[in-house]
Every structure is written in structure tokens, then in C-alpha cells.
Amino acid sequence: MDRVNHPKHYTSHPSGVECIEITRHYCFSVGNAIKYLWRCGLKKEDGMSEREKEIEDLKKAKWYIEDRIKQLENEYSKKGETDGLEL
């Protein structure tokens, strides 16, 4: 196992696809949200139960999703556009 370049929590998806192969196609915030969802329940951390770590990863994914929403809302409000979004 290569813990630096190919950690198990990013390479053990049943599809056989490595997480980075997917996240590279997205902006930073969305890619990170996917990363945390991908590893949710797979990554272990000393001092944390599996449940605590899973909850932490879900909260991190949520943070990045909310960050992306804020970015988009700010872009639209600066341009005066909504593209049909209810802001």
C-alpha cells in the first residue's frame, strides 16, 4: 500500500476508480467535497471512533459544498445575474 500516492481510503471504491481520477474534473471546492464523501467511513484516525471520523468527513464535505454555493452566489450578485437561481 502506498499511503502517500495511493492511500487505501481513496483507492478502495467498489468501482475500482481512484478518487483523484474523478476530483480532477471539478473545481477545488466540489473536488474536495467529493473527496470527503468518497473516503467517508473508510479513513481511520487515531483517537477517533469510526463513527466520529465518518461524521467529521461528512461535515467537511458539507463545508466545501456550502463554500461553493457562496462562491457562485457572490459571482452572480457581482454580475447582477441569477441564471434562474432563486437567491
N, C-alpha and C positions, 0 to 999 in steps of 0.2 A: 504494500500500500504506500502510495506517495502522498503524505499528509500535506505537502506544500502545493504541489501542482495539480493533484487529483484526489482531494480528500473524499473519503468514503461517503460522507453526508451529501456530496454533490454528484456522486457517480453511481449511487445505488438505486436510482429510479427504475421501476419495472420496465420502462421503455428502452432502457439501455443508453438513453441520451444523457450526456453530461450537461449540467445546469448552464454552464458558461456558453454552450452552443446556442442556447435559447436567449439568454440575457443580453448577449452582444447585439441583438437586433432591436433593442429598446433603448430609450433614454435612460440616464442614470437612475432616476427615482423609480421608474417602473421596473427596470432591471433588478434593482435591489429588493423591491417588493417581491418579485418572482423568486429571487434567491432565498429570502427568508421563508417564503411559503414552501419552496422546494425542500429545504432542509428541516422544516418543521417536524418535530418528532423523531428526527434522525441524529441530530448533533447532540452529543453529551457534553456536560460541563461539570467539572469538579465543584462540589458544594451546592449543586442544584439538583433537585429531583428531575426525572424525565418530564413530568407534568409542568413543573416550573419553567424548564427550558423551552418546552413547546409553547407555553403561554407567552414567554418573552419573545420568541421568534414571531409569533402572530402579532404581538404589539408592535414589533419593529416593522413588519410588513405594512401594517395599518398606518404607521407614521409616514412611511415613504409614499403610500397611496395618497394620504392627505396632503403631503408636501407637493406632489404632482398636481393635485387639484388646485391648490393655492397658486402654483406657478401658472397654470392655464387661466385661472380666473384673473390673475394680475395682468397677463398678456392681453386678454380680451378687454379688460377695463381700460388699459392704456390705449388700445386701438379704437375703443368705442364700439367694438363688435361683440356680438354674442353667439354668432353661428347657430342660432336657435336654442342656445342654452338658457335655462332659467337661472339667472344669477341673483 
